Amino acid sequence: LSLFFYLWRFSQHVPVTQDETVAVGGVVTLTCSVKENDNSSLQWSNTAQQTLYFGEKRALRDNRIQLVKSTGTELIISISDVQLSDDGEYTCSIFTMPVRTARATVTVLGVPGKPVITGFDDPVEEGGKVSLTCTSSGSKPPAKLHWYRDQEEIQGRPDVVESNTDEPTYTVTSELTLTVTRDDNNALIACAVDHPSIANGDKRTEQPLSVLFSPSVSIQPESDLPREGEKFFLQCVGNGNPEPTAFVWRRKDAELPPLAKVDGAFLRFESLNKSDNGVYECEADNGIGMGDITHTLLVQDPTAMSTSSGVDHAVIGGVVAVIVFIMLCLLIVLGRYLIRHKGTYLTHEAKGSDDAPDADTAIINAEGGHSGVDDKKEYFI
């Protein structure tokens, strides 16, 4: 029984600590506590076994280290602006007989630097390869690098980790090789750092790609209904990198019409004629390659109307017809209403003379007088 009591008493005086992790530049708090204390002092020591605090008394002149709380059963200190040199084991001691200790490991994280992407200086032609290198230095433990094309993650080569001289940090390098297409032009290639000391996305660098490719070509007519006798043009539009600057116009199986003039990307017709009908070809060149396209020109009669125009006119005509029909119906109803009320008025007016006993009274009643009879009222609505 006495042995059990001794062990129990011993456990009440054993200091308790916990490990901490902090990034460089942060603040770490160290807590040491015991369940009971027989007027013995608690003490914190650093990795070099230098006393930091003995109870409430500061022992080491380092303004980064401050007392948070000191009681008979608890000693709490804080270290601000943590450096890599603060990494290691800290010791809490209680000076009983014998002295009892507990250790707390402080892990200091080296914050990785913003990644740097190298290897892309000049635009690359479509189908060529681009080799990019991403580098981040200063991490502890070593950071992980991830590659992205816009928002989609892509795989690079495995990270290469190297130790830095004069400090316990690492430099991490990753390489990415891409075979580019025209869809990669202006795409953002990003390298992001993954490390417990930073939030995701805090350390990220982007590099836009520039891909040279031959133009894709289309022909845009001035209108979808070219009419005989009108001015008209065809425009050659080239989408490439760089934009095409040289254009060649041809007519399939024939020469260009005499009144057709080439104006760079435009083929202009001063006055369309049925003889201008045919298949026209535009070829665009941007120095990287060439692209071409054809367009069939069909000149219409001067009185021709486009399908869309005919539909618009039909809709307008239908609306006007409905409005006219509604107005005629309103006029008929209004006319019948006025005729009915006019007949009622004349009937009441004649009754005034029919009820009179003699000719004089009839004349008076017809004029509106009502001798010897009840007044009659007329209501007009």
C-alpha positions as CSV (number, residue, x, y, z in Angstrom):
1,L,0.0,0.0,0.0
2,S,2.8,2.4,0.8
3,L,4.4,1.7,-2.5
4,F,1.2,2.5,-4.3
5,F,0.9,5.7,-2.4
6,Y,4.5,6.6,-3.3
7,L,3.9,6.0,-7.0
8,W,0.7,8.1,-6.9
9,R,2.5,11.0,-5.1
10,F,5.3,10.7,-7.6
11,S,2.9,11.0,-10.6
12,Q,1.3,14.2,-9.2
13,H,4.7,15.9,-9.4
14,V,5.6,14.9,-12.9
15,P,5.6,17.9,-15.3
16,V,3.5,17.6,-18.5
17,T,4.3,19.3,-21.8
18,Q,3.3,19.0,-25.4
19,D,5.1,19.3,-28.8
20,E,4.6,22.4,-30.9
21,T,4.9,23.3,-34.6
22,V,5.4,26.8,-35.9
23,A,6.5,28.5,-39.1
24,V,9.5,30.9,-39.3
25,G,8.4,34.3,-38.1
26,G,5.5,33.0,-36.0
27,V,4.8,32.7,-32.3
28,V,5.1,29.5,-30.2
29,T,3.7,29.0,-26.7
30,L,5.2,26.4,-24.4
31,T,3.1,25.1,-21.4
32,C,4.4,23.1,-18.5
33,S,2.1,21.9,-15.7
34,V,1.9,19.6,-12.7
35,K,-1.1,18.3,-10.8
36,E,0.4,19.2,-7.4
37,N,3.4,21.2,-6.1
38,D,5.1,21.3,-2.7
39,N,6.4,24.8,-3.1
40,S,8.8,23.7,-5.8
41,S,9.6,26.0,-8.7
42,L,9.0,25.2,-12.4
43,Q,11.7,26.0,-15.0
44,W,11.9,26.2,-18.8
45,S,15.2,25.6,-20.6
46,N,16.1,25.9,-24.3
47,T,17.8,23.5,-26.7
48,A,21.2,24.5,-25.3
49,Q,20.0,23.8,-21.7
50,Q,20.0,27.6,-21.0
51,T,17.4,28.6,-18.4
52,L,14.7,30.8,-20.0
53,Y,12.4,31.3,-17.0
54,F,12.7,30.1,-13.4
55,G,9.2,30.6,-12.1
56,E,8.5,34.3,-12.7
57,K,12.1,35.3,-13.1
58,R,13.6,35.8,-16.5
59,A,17.0,34.1,-16.8
60,L,18.0,34.7,-20.5
61,R,18.0,38.2,-21.9
62,D,16.0,37.6,-25.1
63,N,13.1,40.0,-25.6
64,R,11.5,37.5,-27.9
65,I,10.8,35.2,-24.9
66,Q,8.0,36.4,-22.6
67,L,6.3,35.1,-19.6
68,V,2.6,34.3,-20.2
69,K,1.6,32.7,-16.8
70,S,3.4,31.5,-13.7
71,T,1.7,29.7,-10.8
72,G,2.7,26.9,-8.4
73,T,1.4,24.3,-10.9
74,E,1.9,25.9,-14.3
75,L,4.5,27.8,-16.2
76,I,3.7,29.2,-19.7
77,I,6.1,31.2,-21.9
78,S,6.0,32.4,-25.5
79,I,8.7,32.9,-28.2
80,S,7.9,35.4,-30.9
81,D,9.6,35.9,-34.3
82,V,10.6,32.2,-34.3
83,Q,13.8,31.4,-36.2
84,L,15.1,28.1,-37.6
85,S,17.7,28.1,-34.8
86,D,14.8,27.8,-32.3
87,D,14.1,24.3,-33.6
88,G,14.7,21.5,-31.1
89,E,13.9,20.1,-27.7
90,Y,12.9,22.4,-24.7
91,T,13.0,21.1,-21.2
92,C,10.6,21.8,-18.3
93,S,11.9,20.9,-14.8
94,I,10.4,20.8,-11.3
95,F,12.9,21.0,-8.5
96,T,11.7,18.3,-6.2
97,M,13.7,15.4,-4.7
98,P,14.6,14.0,-7.2
99,V,14.3,16.6,-10.0
100,R,11.7,15.7,-12.5
101,T,11.7,16.8,-16.2
102,A,9.6,16.7,-19.3
103,R,10.6,17.6,-22.9
104,A,8.7,19.4,-25.6
105,T,9.9,19.3,-29.2
106,V,9.5,22.6,-31.2
107,T,9.4,22.0,-34.9
108,V,10.1,25.1,-36.9
109,L,8.9,25.1,-40.5
110,G,11.0,26.8,-43.1
111,V,8.6,28.8,-45.4
112,P,9.2,28.2,-49.1
113,G,9.9,31.1,-51.4
114,K,7.6,31.9,-54.3
115,P,8.3,29.5,-57.2
116,V,10.3,30.8,-60.2
117,I,9.6,29.4,-63.7
118,T,12.4,29.4,-66.2
119,G,13.0,27.9,-69.7
120,F,10.4,29.8,-71.8
121,D,11.8,32.9,-73.5
122,D,10.5,32.9,-77.1
123,P,7.3,31.7,-78.8
124,V,7.3,28.1,-80.0
125,E,5.8,26.8,-83.3
126,E,2.9,24.5,-83.2
127,G,4.0,20.9,-82.7
128,G,7.2,22.0,-80.9
129,K,8.3,21.2,-77.4
130,V,8.5,23.5,-74.4
131,S,10.6,22.6,-71.3
132,L,9.9,24.6,-68.2
133,T,11.7,24.4,-64.8
134,C,10.1,25.5,-61.5
135,T,12.2,26.2,-58.4
136,S,11.3,27.0,-54.8
137,S,13.9,27.5,-52.1
138,G,13.9,27.9,-48.3
139,S,11.4,25.1,-47.3
140,K,11.7,22.8,-44.3
141,P,10.7,20.1,-44.7
142,P,11.0,20.0,-48.5
143,A,8.0,21.5,-50.3
144,K,6.1,19.7,-53.1
145,L,5.6,21.4,-56.5
146,H,2.5,21.0,-58.7
147,W,2.0,22.0,-62.3
148,Y,-1.2,23.4,-63.8
149,R,-2.5,24.2,-67.3
150,D,-5.1,26.9,-66.6
151,Q,-7.0,25.2,-63.7
152,E,-6.2,21.6,-64.7
153,E,-3.3,19.8,-62.9
154,I,-0.7,18.2,-65.2
155,Q,2.1,15.9,-64.3
156,G,5.8,17.0,-64.4
157,R,8.9,15.1,-63.6
158,P,9.4,14.0,-59.9
159,D,10.7,16.8,-57.6
160,V,14.5,17.1,-57.1
161,V,15.4,18.1,-53.5
162,E,18.7,19.6,-52.6
163,S,19.9,20.8,-49.1
164,N,20.9,24.4,-48.8
165,T,24.3,25.3,-47.4
166,D,24.5,27.2,-44.1
167,E,20.9,26.6,-43.1
168,P,18.7,23.5,-42.6
169,T,16.4,24.2,-45.5
170,Y,15.9,22.8,-49.0
171,T,15.6,23.8,-52.6
172,V,13.0,21.9,-54.7
173,T,13.0,21.7,-58.5
174,S,10.5,20.3,-60.9
175,E,10.6,20.1,-64.7
176,L,7.7,20.0,-67.2
177,T,7.9,19.2,-70.9
178,L,4.9,19.9,-73.2
179,T,4.2,19.3,-76.9
180,V,2.2,22.4,-77.8
181,T,-0.7,22.9,-80.1
182,R,-2.5,26.0,-81.2
183,D,-5.0,25.5,-78.3
184,D,-2.1,26.1,-76.0
185,N,-1.6,29.7,-77.3
186,N,-2.2,32.1,-74.3
187,A,-2.7,29.2,-71.9
188,L,-1.4,29.8,-68.4
189,I,1.1,27.3,-67.1
190,A,1.3,27.6,-63.3
191,C,3.7,26.1,-60.7
192,A,2.3,26.0,-57.2
193,V,4.0,25.2,-53.9
194,D,2.4,22.8,-51.4
195,H,3.8,23.1,-47.8
196,P,2.3,22.9,-44.3
197,S,3.5,26.4,-43.5
198,I,1.4,28.1,-46.1
199,A,-2.2,28.0,-47.4
200,N,-2.9,26.4,-50.7
201,G,-2.4,28.8,-53.6
202,D,-0.5,31.3,-51.5
203,K,2.8,30.6,-53.4
204,R,2.0,30.3,-57.1
205,T,3.6,31.6,-60.3
206,E,2.0,31.7,-63.8
207,Q,3.6,31.7,-67.2
208,P,1.6,32.4,-70.4
209,L,2.5,30.3,-73.5
210,S,2.9,31.8,-76.9
211,V,2.4,29.3,-79.7
212,L,3.0,30.2,-83.4
213,F,0.6,28.6,-85.8
214,S,-0.6,28.9,-89.4
215,P,-3.9,30.7,-90.0
216,S,-7.3,29.2,-90.3
217,V,-9.3,31.1,-92.9
218,S,-12.9,32.1,-93.5
219,I,-14.6,34.3,-96.1
220,Q,-17.3,36.7,-94.9
221,P,-19.6,38.3,-97.6
222,E,-20.9,41.8,-97.2
223,S,-24.5,40.4,-97.4
224,D,-26.2,37.1,-97.8
225,L,-28.1,38.4,-100.9
226,P,-25.8,40.0,-103.4
227,R,-27.9,41.8,-106.1
228,E,-27.0,42.6,-109.6
229,G,-25.9,46.2,-110.0
230,E,-24.9,46.7,-106.4
231,K,-21.5,47.2,-104.8
232,F,-20.3,44.2,-102.9
233,F,-17.2,42.8,-101.2
234,L,-15.8,39.5,-99.8
235,Q,-13.6,39.7,-96.7
236,C,-10.9,37.1,-96.0
237,V,-10.5,36.6,-92.2
238,G,-7.5,34.7,-91.0
239,N,-7.0,33.5,-87.4
240,G,-3.4,32.7,-86.7
241,N,-0.4,33.7,-84.6
242,P,0.8,36.1,-85.8
243,E,-2.2,37.5,-87.6
244,P,-1.8,37.0,-91.4
245,T,-0.8,40.1,-93.4
246,A,-0.5,38.7,-97.0
247,F,-3.7,37.7,-98.9
248,V,-4.1,36.2,-102.4
249,W,-7.5,36.1,-104.2
250,R,-8.3,33.7,-107.1
251,R,-11.3,32.6,-109.0
252,K,-11.7,28.9,-109.7
253,D,-11.4,28.0,-113.4
254,A,-11.3,31.7,-114.5
255,E,-9.7,35.0,-114.1
256,L,-10.9,37.6,-111.6
257,P,-13.7,39.8,-113.1
258,P,-12.5,43.1,-114.7
259,L,-14.4,45.2,-112.2
260,A,-13.3,43.2,-109.1
261,K,-10.4,44.8,-107.2
262,V,-8.1,43.1,-104.6
263,D,-7.7,45.3,-101.6
264,G,-5.7,43.3,-99.1
265,A,-8.1,41.0,-97.3
266,F,-11.0,42.4,-99.4
267,L,-12.2,41.5,-102.9
268,R,-14.4,44.5,-103.9
269,F,-17.0,44.5,-106.8
270,E,-18.0,47.9,-108.1
271,S,-21.1,46.7,-109.7
272,L,-22.2,43.1,-109.5
273,N,-23.1,41.2,-112.7
274,K,-24.4,37.7,-113.3
275,S,-21.0,37.0,-115.0
276,D,-19.4,37.4,-111.5
277,N,-20.9,34.1,-110.4
278,G,-18.3,31.5,-109.5
279,V,-16.2,30.1,-106.8
280,Y,-13.6,32.4,-105.2
281,E,-10.6,31.4,-103.2
282,C,-8.7,33.3,-100.6
283,E,-5.2,32.3,-99.4
284,A,-3.7,33.9,-96.2
285,D,-0.1,33.8,-95.2
286,N,1.4,34.8,-91.8
287,G,4.9,33.7,-92.3
288,I,4.5,30.5,-90.3
289,G,2.2,28.8,-92.8
290,M,-0.7,29.4,-95.2
291,G,-4.4,28.6,-95.1
292,D,-7.1,28.9,-97.8
293,I,-10.9,28.7,-98.1
294,T,-13.4,29.0,-101.0
295,H,-16.8,30.8,-101.3
296,T,-19.4,30.5,-104.0
297,L,-20.9,33.8,-105.2
298,L,-24.4,33.7,-106.7
299,V,-25.6,37.1,-107.9
300,Q,-29.4,37.6,-107.6
301,D,-31.8,39.7,-109.6
302,P,-32.2,43.3,-108.4
303,T,-35.8,42.6,-107.2
304,A,-34.8,39.5,-105.2
305,M,-35.7,39.5,-101.5
306,S,-34.0,37.6,-98.9
307,T,-36.0,34.9,-97.1
308,S,-35.7,36.7,-93.8
309,S,-36.9,39.9,-95.4
310,G,-40.0,38.1,-96.8
311,V,-40.8,36.6,-93.4
312,D,-40.5,40.0,-91.8
313,H,-42.9,41.6,-94.3
314,A,-45.4,38.8,-93.9
315,V,-45.3,39.2,-90.1
316,I,-45.8,43.0,-90.4
317,G,-48.7,42.5,-92.9
318,G,-50.4,40.0,-90.5
319,V,-50.2,42.4,-87.6
320,V,-51.6,45.3,-89.6
321,A,-54.5,43.1,-90.8
322,V,-55.4,42.1,-87.3
323,I,-55.3,45.7,-86.1
324,V,-57.6,46.8,-89.0
325,F,-60.0,44.0,-88.3
326,I,-60.2,44.9,-84.5
327,M,-60.9,48.6,-85.4
328,L,-63.7,47.6,-87.8
329,C,-65.3,45.5,-85.2
330,L,-65.1,48.3,-82.7
331,L,-66.7,50.7,-85.2
332,I,-69.6,48.3,-85.9
333,V,-70.3,47.8,-82.2
334,L,-70.2,51.5,-81.4
335,G,-72.5,52.3,-84.4
336,R,-75.1,49.8,-83.3
337,Y,-74.9,51.2,-79.7
338,L,-75.5,54.8,-80.8
339,I,-78.4,53.8,-83.1
340,R,-80.2,51.9,-80.4
341,H,-80.0,54.8,-77.9
342,K,-81.0,57.4,-80.5
343,G,-84.3,55.4,-81.2
344,T,-85.0,55.2,-77.4
345,Y,-84.7,58.9,-77.1
346,L,-87.1,59.6,-80.0
347,T,-89.7,57.2,-78.6
348,H,-89.8,58.9,-75.2
349,E,-90.1,62.3,-76.9
350,A,-93.2,61.1,-78.9
351,K,-94.8,59.8,-75.7
352,G,-95.0,63.2,-74.3
353,S,-97.5,64.4,-76.9
354,D,-99.5,61.2,-77.1
355,D,-100.5,61.4,-73.4
356,A,-101.8,65.0,-73.7
357,P,-105.6,65.6,-73.4
358,D,-105.6,68.4,-76.0
359,A,-103.5,70.0,-78.7
360,D,-102.1,72.8,-76.6
361,T,-101.0,70.4,-73.9
362,A,-99.4,68.2,-76.5
363,I,-97.4,71.1,-77.8
364,I,-96.2,72.0,-74.3
365,N,-95.3,68.4,-73.4
366,A,-93.5,68.0,-76.7
367,E,-91.4,71.1,-75.8
368,G,-90.5,69.8,-72.4
369,G,-93.3,71.2,-70.1
370,H,-95.3,68.7,-68.0
371,S,-98.5,70.3,-66.7
372,G,-100.7,68.1,-64.5
373,V,-98.5,65.0,-65.0
374,D,-95.5,63.6,-63.3
375,D,-92.1,64.8,-64.4
376,K,-90.3,62.4,-66.7
377,K,-86.5,62.0,-66.4
378,E,-84.1,61.1,-69.1
379,Y,-80.8,59.5,-68.5
380,F,-78.0,59.6,-71.0
381,I,-75.2,57.1,-70.6
